[in-house]
Amino acid sequence: MQRRFVLALLVAMLGLVMAPVSPAWAHFGLAESTPADGAKVPGPLTEIRLVFTKPGTLVGEGFELFDGDGRAVPVTAETPDGGITWVVSPEGGVASGTVGLAWTAAAPDGHPTSGTVTVTVTPAAVASPSPTPAGGASAPAPPAAGSGDALADALTGATSTDEGPVRWAGIVGRWLSFAATLVAVGGLVFGATTVTGSHHDVAVVARWVQRCVPLLLVGVVMELVAQVMRFGDGTTGSVLAMSSLVEALDSSAGAAIVTRFAGGLVLLGAASLTAVAVRGRHTALAAVAPAPVAAGRVPGGVPSSTGSYGRDASTRRGSVGGGAPVMRGRLSRPVMAALAGILLLGSFLLDGHTVTAGPRLLVIVSDVAHTAAAAVWVGGVVMLAALLASRARRGAVSGVVETAARFSVPAAAAVALAGVAGVGLASTIVDSPGQLLSTQWGRVLLVKLALVAAVAAVGLYNNNRLVPALEGGSVAGPNPTRRLRRAVTVEAGLMVAVVLVTAILVVSAT
């Protein structure tokens, strides 16, 4: 039954990827220009009107006009409709010759896009007729001034989108903020719903969540710096320019950064768990209880509502039977935790390629479902790996299989939901199946899918083979849980790679 479900899910995902996307939801770009690219118009040329598919924000110089010799021509630019239409006016007009307009604008998702429009301006007709040579043939018009390679070189230099350090600063910042968000939010869900064991187990989860907060804030700051430099002149000095900061924050990507930073601040006060006893149950799951602590607290800053528990001789030797009650996690500040999760996960609706994709309802539902499921999956796997490593160091092996078995249900649901929602998002971004190979975004997506498939294979092996074997006692050896610990560690490592590729995917060209 489970194999049939996986097969049906794969078929559905393939069908969604191959499904065509309505051209009405095209990506950000130039829809038309007046005059058109390559057109010949009579002089003087007083304006070039550009119409984009979606509102754009000027990046760097914005518009640069060059004559046939590659020399810059001063221009002014204004938009009458909030960034969809831009009117570029050369100062004094262009009487004749070939001119090229280079434009660089940011899409609503913050990604810079560039292009060129080349126009040949013919001299205005004069009142007196020009002399006609013998034979009645008209005299050939003089060639457009400066129509050589200088113009092409100037346009190429003006539209270069190789951001170098700026791009990689954005990728690293995005990876830190994205990974920390998934692990922190997913860790809180794991701590409140899945972890069952000792005070120490709850404390391990709480500490990992708390460690994610500074990483999250550092990543957001790096994203902001990269965004400000992108809207400035690309130098470190532009970070201090107030105009670049205002332009960066005024974009959709800027709103996402601000929302993510606010979510990180809320998480500072919400990343805590309370250890409470599971009523009516006492077991050897808490084989290695923590050292004596003050009543009401457990290691790692995790408050306890049941007081402190010490170690006896058998516990110190790592054996089971310490007699401590089974503990589970509970959110100390559930309202703040929920608000932090909403701000952090919701911030990813405001940036990335899905900002310009549609239909909007499908994109919003798919994006929220995909990010939330990924948090449950990634955060849960990382927390499970941390618990397994902590228990191995303390010699506490009991309770490991029970925790892994409890996590297998939400993990399977998260994998299915993340897969369906992710494919739904991809179908709104990719206009045709050929773009999976012809665009940078498509190729990075294929790498991500391969890594996700590897993670799913390891998880499927853990849930269907290894955990049932450990529960049935059919795994031989002095430390039968070592195989589970290694498998979960590999799964967590692959998760880190998936998040890294996702950060690269966000800034890749479609």
C-alpha positions as CSV (number, residue, x, y, z in Angstrom):
1,M,0.0,0.0,0.0
2,Q,2.8,2.4,0.9
3,R,4.7,1.6,-2.3
4,R,1.6,2.3,-4.4
5,F,1.1,5.6,-2.6
6,V,4.8,6.6,-3.3
7,L,4.4,5.6,-7.0
8,A,1.2,7.6,-7.3
9,L,2.8,10.6,-5.7
10,L,5.7,10.4,-8.2
11,V,3.4,10.2,-11.1
12,A,1.4,13.2,-9.9
13,M,4.6,15.2,-9.4
14,L,5.8,14.4,-12.9
15,G,2.4,15.4,-14.3
16,L,2.5,18.7,-12.5
17,V,6.0,19.5,-13.7
18,M,5.1,18.7,-17.3
19,A,1.9,20.7,-17.2
20,P,2.0,24.0,-19.2
21,V,1.8,27.3,-17.4
22,S,-0.6,30.1,-18.6
23,P,1.4,32.8,-20.5
24,A,-0.7,35.4,-18.6
25,W,1.7,34.8,-15.6
26,A,4.9,35.5,-17.5
27,H,8.1,36.3,-15.6
28,F,9.3,39.8,-15.1
29,G,10.8,41.3,-18.3
30,L,10.4,43.9,-21.0
31,A,7.0,43.5,-22.8
32,E,7.5,46.2,-25.4
33,S,9.3,49.3,-26.2
34,T,8.5,52.4,-28.3
35,P,10.4,52.6,-30.6
36,A,10.9,48.9,-30.9
37,D,14.3,47.3,-30.6
38,G,16.1,47.6,-34.0
39,A,13.6,50.2,-35.4
40,K,14.6,53.1,-37.6
41,V,12.8,56.4,-36.7
42,P,13.1,59.9,-38.0
43,G,14.8,62.4,-35.8
44,P,14.8,63.9,-33.3
45,L,14.3,61.1,-30.8
46,T,12.9,62.6,-27.7
47,E,11.9,59.6,-25.6
48,I,12.0,55.8,-25.4
49,R,9.1,54.2,-23.7
50,L,9.5,50.8,-22.0
51,V,6.7,48.7,-20.8
52,F,7.5,45.8,-18.4
53,T,5.3,42.7,-17.6
54,K,5.3,43.7,-13.9
55,P,6.3,46.7,-11.8
56,G,10.1,47.1,-11.7
57,T,12.5,49.0,-9.5
58,L,15.6,50.6,-11.0
59,V,18.9,49.0,-9.9
60,G,22.2,50.8,-9.9
61,E,22.3,53.3,-12.8
62,G,18.8,52.1,-14.0
63,F,18.9,53.4,-17.6
64,E,22.1,54.2,-19.6
65,L,22.0,55.6,-23.1
66,F,25.0,55.4,-25.4
67,D,25.6,56.9,-28.9
68,G,27.2,55.0,-31.7
69,D,30.7,55.6,-30.4
70,G,29.9,54.2,-27.0
71,R,29.7,57.6,-25.3
72,A,27.1,58.1,-22.5
73,V,24.2,60.4,-23.3
74,P,22.5,62.0,-20.2
75,V,18.9,60.9,-19.7
76,T,16.0,61.4,-17.3
77,A,13.5,58.6,-16.4
78,E,10.1,58.6,-14.9
79,T,7.3,56.2,-14.4
80,P,3.6,57.2,-14.5
81,D,2.2,53.9,-13.2
82,G,4.4,52.7,-10.4
83,G,7.2,50.9,-12.4
84,I,5.4,49.1,-15.2
85,T,5.9,51.9,-17.8
86,W,9.2,53.9,-17.9
87,V,9.7,57.0,-20.1
88,V,13.4,57.6,-20.8
89,S,14.2,61.0,-22.3
90,P,17.6,62.0,-23.7
91,E,18.6,65.5,-22.8
92,G,18.2,67.6,-25.9
93,G,17.0,64.7,-28.0
94,V,19.0,62.6,-30.5
95,A,19.1,64.1,-34.0
96,S,20.6,61.2,-35.8
97,G,22.8,58.1,-35.5
98,T,22.5,54.8,-33.7
99,V,21.8,54.8,-30.0
100,G,21.5,52.0,-27.5
101,L,19.6,52.0,-24.2
102,A,20.7,49.6,-21.4
103,W,18.3,49.0,-18.6
104,T,18.6,47.2,-15.3
105,A,15.6,46.7,-13.0
106,A,14.6,44.5,-10.1
107,A,11.6,42.4,-10.4
108,P,9.1,42.4,-7.5
109,D,11.1,39.4,-6.0
110,G,14.2,41.5,-5.9
111,H,16.1,39.8,-8.7
112,P,17.9,42.2,-11.1
113,T,17.1,41.8,-14.8
114,S,18.7,43.7,-17.6
115,G,18.3,44.2,-21.4
116,T,18.9,46.6,-24.2
117,V,17.0,48.5,-26.9
118,T,18.8,49.8,-30.0
119,V,17.3,52.4,-32.3
120,T,18.6,54.1,-35.4
121,V,17.7,57.7,-35.8
122,T,17.6,59.2,-39.3
123,P,18.1,62.9,-39.9
124,A,15.0,64.9,-40.1
125,A,13.8,65.9,-43.6
126,V,14.9,69.3,-44.8
127,A,12.6,71.8,-46.5
128,S,14.6,72.1,-49.8
129,P,14.9,69.0,-51.9
130,S,18.3,67.5,-52.1
131,P,20.1,67.4,-55.5
132,T,19.4,64.3,-57.6
133,P,22.3,62.8,-59.4
134,A,22.2,62.1,-63.1
135,G,20.1,59.1,-64.0
136,G,17.3,60.1,-61.6
137,A,18.6,57.9,-58.7
138,S,18.4,59.3,-55.2
139,A,21.7,60.0,-53.4
140,P,22.4,57.3,-50.8
141,A,21.7,58.3,-47.2
142,P,24.9,58.8,-45.2
143,P,25.6,55.8,-42.8
144,A,24.5,56.2,-39.2
145,A,27.3,57.7,-37.2
146,G,29.3,55.5,-35.0
147,S,27.5,52.2,-35.6
148,G,30.5,49.9,-34.9
149,D,31.5,47.7,-32.0
150,A,31.9,50.5,-29.5
151,L,28.2,50.7,-28.9
152,A,27.9,46.9,-28.5
153,D,30.7,46.9,-26.0
154,A,29.2,49.8,-24.0
155,L,25.8,48.0,-23.8
156,T,27.4,44.7,-22.8
157,G,29.3,46.4,-19.9
158,A,26.2,48.3,-18.8
159,T,24.0,45.2,-18.6
160,S,26.4,42.8,-17.0
161,T,24.6,41.1,-14.1
162,D,27.7,39.4,-12.7
163,E,27.3,40.6,-9.1
164,G,30.3,38.6,-7.8
165,P,30.6,39.0,-4.0
166,V,27.2,40.6,-3.7
167,R,25.5,37.5,-5.2
168,W,27.4,35.1,-2.9
169,A,26.8,37.2,0.2
170,G,23.1,37.0,-0.6
171,I,23.4,33.2,-1.1
172,V,25.2,32.7,2.2
173,G,22.8,35.0,4.0
174,R,19.8,33.3,2.5
175,W,21.2,29.8,3.4
176,L,21.8,30.9,7.0
177,S,18.4,32.5,7.5
178,F,16.5,29.7,5.6
179,A,18.3,26.8,7.4
180,A,18.0,28.5,10.8
181,T,14.3,29.1,10.2
182,L,13.6,25.5,9.2
183,V,15.6,24.0,12.0
184,A,14.2,26.4,14.7
185,V,10.5,26.2,13.7
186,G,10.7,22.5,13.0
187,G,12.6,22.0,16.2
188,L,9.9,23.7,18.2
189,V,7.3,21.5,16.6
190,F,9.4,18.4,17.2
191,G,10.0,19.4,20.9
192,A,6.3,20.0,21.5
193,T,4.9,17.0,19.7
194,T,7.5,14.2,19.3
195,V,10.4,14.2,21.8
196,T,9.8,11.9,24.7
197,G,12.5,10.9,27.2
198,S,14.4,12.7,30.0
199,H,14.8,16.3,31.0
200,H,18.1,16.2,29.1
201,D,16.4,15.2,25.9
202,V,14.1,18.2,26.1
203,A,17.1,20.4,26.9
204,V,19.0,19.2,23.9
205,V,16.1,20.2,21.6
206,A,15.8,23.6,23.3
207,R,19.5,24.3,23.0
208,W,19.6,23.6,19.3
209,V,16.6,25.9,18.7
210,Q,18.2,28.6,20.7
211,R,21.5,28.3,18.7
212,C,19.5,28.9,15.5
213,V,18.4,32.4,16.5
214,P,21.8,34.2,16.2
215,L,22.5,32.4,12.9
216,L,19.1,33.5,11.7
217,L,19.7,37.1,12.5
218,V,23.2,37.1,11.0
219,G,21.8,35.6,7.8
220,V,19.1,38.3,7.6
221,V,21.7,41.0,8.0
222,M,23.8,39.5,5.3
223,E,20.8,39.4,3.0
224,L,20.1,43.1,3.7
225,V,23.7,44.1,3.0
226,A,23.6,42.2,-0.3
227,Q,20.2,43.8,-1.2
228,V,21.4,47.3,-0.4
229,M,24.6,46.8,-2.5
230,R,22.5,45.5,-5.3
231,F,20.4,48.7,-5.3
232,G,23.5,50.8,-4.9
233,D,26.6,50.8,-7.1
234,G,27.7,47.4,-6.0
235,T,30.4,48.6,-3.6
236,T,30.7,48.3,0.1
237,G,30.4,52.0,0.4
238,S,26.8,51.8,-0.9
239,V,25.8,50.0,2.3
240,L,26.1,53.3,4.1
241,A,24.0,55.2,1.5
242,M,20.6,56.0,2.9
243,S,19.1,56.2,-0.6
244,S,20.2,52.6,-1.4
245,L,18.8,51.4,2.0
246,V,15.5,53.0,1.3
247,E,15.2,51.6,-2.2
248,A,16.2,48.1,-0.9
249,L,13.7,48.1,1.9
250,D,11.0,49.5,-0.4
251,S,11.0,46.3,-2.5
252,S,9.2,43.1,-1.9
253,A,12.5,41.4,-1.0
254,G,13.2,44.2,1.5
255,A,9.8,43.6,3.1
256,A,10.7,39.9,3.3
257,I,14.0,40.7,5.1
258,V,12.3,43.0,7.6
259,T,9.6,40.4,8.3
260,R,12.2,37.7,8.8
261,F,14.2,39.9,11.1
262,A,11.1,40.6,13.2
263,G,10.4,36.9,13.3
264,G,13.9,36.3,14.6
265,L,13.5,38.8,17.4
266,V,10.2,37.3,18.4
267,L,11.9,33.9,18.4
268,L,14.5,35.2,20.9
269,G,11.8,35.1,23.5
270,A,9.9,32.1,22.2
271,A,12.7,29.5,21.7
272,S,12.1,27.7,25.0
273,L,10.5,24.5,26.0
274,T,9.1,23.3,29.3
275,A,9.8,19.7,30.4
276,V,6.7,18.1,31.8
277,A,6.1,14.5,33.0
278,V,3.9,12.2,30.9
279,R,1.2,11.3,33.4
280,G,0.7,7.8,34.4
281,R,3.9,6.5,32.8
282,H,7.3,5.6,34.2
283,T,9.9,3.9,32.1
284,A,13.6,3.5,31.4
285,L,13.4,6.0,28.6
286,A,15.0,8.5,30.9
287,A,18.0,6.2,31.5
288,V,20.5,9.0,32.0
289,A,18.9,11.7,34.0
290,P,20.6,15.1,34.3
291,A,22.8,16.0,37.3
292,P,21.0,17.6,40.2
293,V,19.9,21.1,39.3
294,A,17.8,23.8,41.0
295,A,14.2,23.0,41.2
296,G,12.2,24.3,38.3
297,R,15.1,24.3,35.8
298,V,16.8,21.7,33.5
299,P,20.1,22.1,31.6
300,G,20.2,24.4,28.6
301,G,17.8,27.0,30.1
302,V,14.8,24.7,29.8
303,P,12.4,25.2,32.7
304,S,10.9,22.2,34.4
305,S,7.5,22.0,36.0
306,T,8.3,18.9,38.0
307,G,11.5,19.8,39.9
308,S,14.9,18.1,39.7
309,Y,16.0,14.5,39.4
310,G,19.4,13.2,40.3
311,R,21.5,10.2,39.2
312,D,21.9,7.0,41.1
313,A,24.8,4.6,40.7
314,S,23.2,2.5,37.9
315,T,22.4,5.7,36.0
316,R,25.9,6.9,36.1
317,R,27.1,3.7,34.5
318,G,24.7,4.4,31.6
319,S,22.4,1.5,32.4
320,V,18.6,1.7,32.3
321,G,16.3,1.8,35.1
322,G,17.1,5.2,36.6
323,G,13.5,5.5,37.8
324,A,12.9,9.0,36.4
325,P,9.6,9.7,34.9
326,V,9.2,10.0,31.1
327,M,9.3,13.7,30.1
328,R,7.9,15.5,27.0
329,G,8.3,19.0,25.8
330,R,5.8,21.8,25.9
331,L,6.1,25.3,24.5
332,S,6.8,27.8,27.2
333,R,5.3,30.7,25.2
334,P,3.0,29.1,22.6
335,V,1.6,32.5,21.4
336,M,5.0,34.0,20.8
337,A,6.2,30.7,19.2
338,A,3.2,30.7,16.8
339,L,3.8,34.4,16.0
340,A,7.5,33.7,15.3
341,G,6.6,30.8,13.0
342,I,4.1,32.9,11.1
343,L,6.5,35.8,10.6
344,L,9.4,33.5,9.6
345,L,7.6,31.1,7.3
346,G,5.4,33.9,5.9
347,S,8.5,36.0,5.0
348,F,9.3,33.6,2.2
349,L,6.1,34.5,0.4
350,L,7.6,38.0,-0.2
351,D,10.7,37.0,-2.0
352,G,11.9,34.4,-4.5
353,H,10.6,33.6,-7.9
354,T,7.1,32.8,-6.6
355,V,6.5,36.6,-6.1
356,T,6.0,37.0,-9.8
357,A,4.3,33.7,-10.4
358,G,0.6,32.9,-10.5
359,P,-2.2,32.1,-10.1
360,R,-1.7,33.8,-6.8
361,L,-4.0,31.7,-4.7
362,L,-2.2,28.5,-5.9
363,V,1.2,30.0,-5.3
364,I,0.4,31.3,-1.8
365,V,-1.2,28.0,-0.6
366,S,1.6,25.9,-2.2
367,D,4.4,28.2,-0.8
368,V,3.1,28.1,2.7
369,A,2.5,24.4,2.6
370,H,5.9,23.7,1.1
371,T,7.8,25.8,3.6
372,A,5.9,24.6,6.7
373,A,6.3,20.9,5.6
374,A,10.0,21.5,5.0
375,A,10.4,22.9,8.5
376,V,8.7,19.9,10.1
377,W,10.9,17.6,8.0
378,V,14.2,19.3,8.2
379,G,13.9,20.5,11.8
380,G,12.7,17.1,12.9
381,V,15.5,15.2,11.3
382,V,18.2,17.6,12.6
383,M,16.7,17.3,16.2
384,L,16.5,13.6,16.0
385,A,20.2,13.4,14.9
386,A,21.1,15.7,17.8
387,L,19.2,13.5,20.2
388,L,20.8,10.3,19.0
389,A,24.3,11.8,19.2
390,S,23.6,13.2,22.7
391,R,22.2,9.9,23.9
392,A,25.2,8.0,22.4
393,R,27.7,10.2,24.3
394,R,25.8,9.6,27.5
395,G,25.4,5.9,26.9
396,A,21.6,6.1,27.1
397,V,20.3,3.9,24.3
398,S,16.8,3.2,25.4
399,G,14.0,5.3,24.1
400,V,15.8,6.1,20.8
401,V,13.7,3.8,18.7
402,E,10.5,5.0,20.3
403,T,11.4,8.6,19.5
404,A,12.3,7.7,15.9
405,A,9.1,5.7,15.5
406,R,7.0,8.7,16.8
407,F,8.7,11.0,14.3
408,S,8.1,8.7,11.3
409,V,4.4,9.6,11.0
410,P,4.8,13.4,10.8
411,A,7.9,13.0,8.7
412,A,6.1,10.9,6.1
413,A,3.3,13.4,6.0
414,A,5.7,16.3,5.6
415,V,7.6,14.6,2.8
416,A,4.3,14.0,0.9
417,L,3.1,17.6,1.4
418,A,6.4,19.2,0.6
419,G,6.7,17.2,-2.6
420,V,3.2,18.0,-3.9
421,A,3.5,21.7,-2.9
422,G,7.0,22.0,-4.3
423,V,6.0,20.6,-7.6
424,G,3.0,22.9,-7.7
425,L,5.3,25.9,-7.2
426,A,7.7,24.7,-9.9
427,S,4.8,24.4,-12.4
428,T,4.0,28.1,-11.8
429,I,7.6,29.1,-12.4
430,V,8.7,26.9,-15.3
431,D,6.9,27.9,-18.5
432,S,7.9,24.7,-20.4
433,P,9.7,21.4,-19.5
434,G,12.6,22.5,-21.7
435,Q,13.5,25.2,-19.2
436,L,14.5,22.5,-16.7
437,L,17.7,22.1,-18.9
438,S,17.9,25.4,-20.7
439,T,17.9,27.7,-17.7
440,Q,20.1,28.0,-14.6
441,W,17.1,27.8,-12.4
442,G,15.9,24.6,-14.0
443,R,19.3,22.9,-13.7
444,V,19.6,23.9,-10.0
445,L,16.1,22.6,-9.5
446,L,17.1,19.2,-10.9
447,V,20.1,19.0,-8.5
448,K,17.7,19.8,-5.6
449,L,15.3,17.1,-6.7
450,A,18.1,14.6,-6.9
451,L,19.2,15.4,-3.3
452,V,15.6,15.4,-2.1
453,A,15.2,11.9,-3.6
454,A,18.3,10.7,-1.8
455,V,17.0,12.1,1.5
456,A,13.6,10.5,0.9
457,A,15.3,7.2,0.2
458,V,17.3,7.3,3.4
459,G,14.2,8.3,5.4
460,L,12.1,5.5,3.7
461,Y,14.8,3.0,4.7
462,N,14.8,4.2,8.3
463,N,11.1,4.2,8.7
464,N,10.3,1.0,6.8
465,R,13.3,-1.2,7.6
466,L,15.6,0.0,10.3
467,V,13.2,1.2,12.9
468,P,10.9,-1.8,12.7
469,A,13.9,-4.1,12.9
470,L,15.1,-2.3,16.0
471,E,11.7,-2.4,17.6
472,G,11.5,-6.2,16.9
473,G,15.0,-6.7,18.4
474,S,16.3,-8.3,15.2
475,V,19.4,-6.0,14.9
476,A,22.4,-7.8,16.4
477,G,25.4,-6.2,17.9
478,P,26.5,-4.6,21.2
479,N,25.1,-1.2,20.0
480,P,22.2,-1.9,17.7
481,T,21.1,1.8,17.6
482,R,24.4,2.8,16.0
483,R,23.1,2.1,12.5
484,L,20.1,4.3,13.2
485,R,22.3,7.1,14.4
486,R,24.5,6.9,11.3
487,A,21.5,6.8,8.9
488,V,19.8,9.8,10.6
489,T,23.1,11.7,10.5
490,V,23.4,11.0,6.8
491,E,19.8,12.2,6.3
492,A,20.5,15.4,8.2
493,G,23.7,16.1,6.2
494,L,21.7,15.7,3.0
495,M,19.1,18.0,4.4
496,V,21.8,20.7,4.8
497,A,22.8,20.2,1.2
498,V,19.2,20.6,0.1
499,V,18.8,23.9,1.9
500,L,22.1,25.2,0.4
501,V,20.9,24.3,-3.1
502,T,17.6,26.0,-2.3
503,A,19.4,29.2,-1.4
504,I,21.2,29.1,-4.8
505,L,17.9,28.3,-6.5
506,V,16.3,31.5,-5.2
507,V,18.9,33.7,-6.9
508,S,19.2,31.7,-10.1
509,A,17.9,33.1,-13.4
510,T,14.8,31.6,-14.9
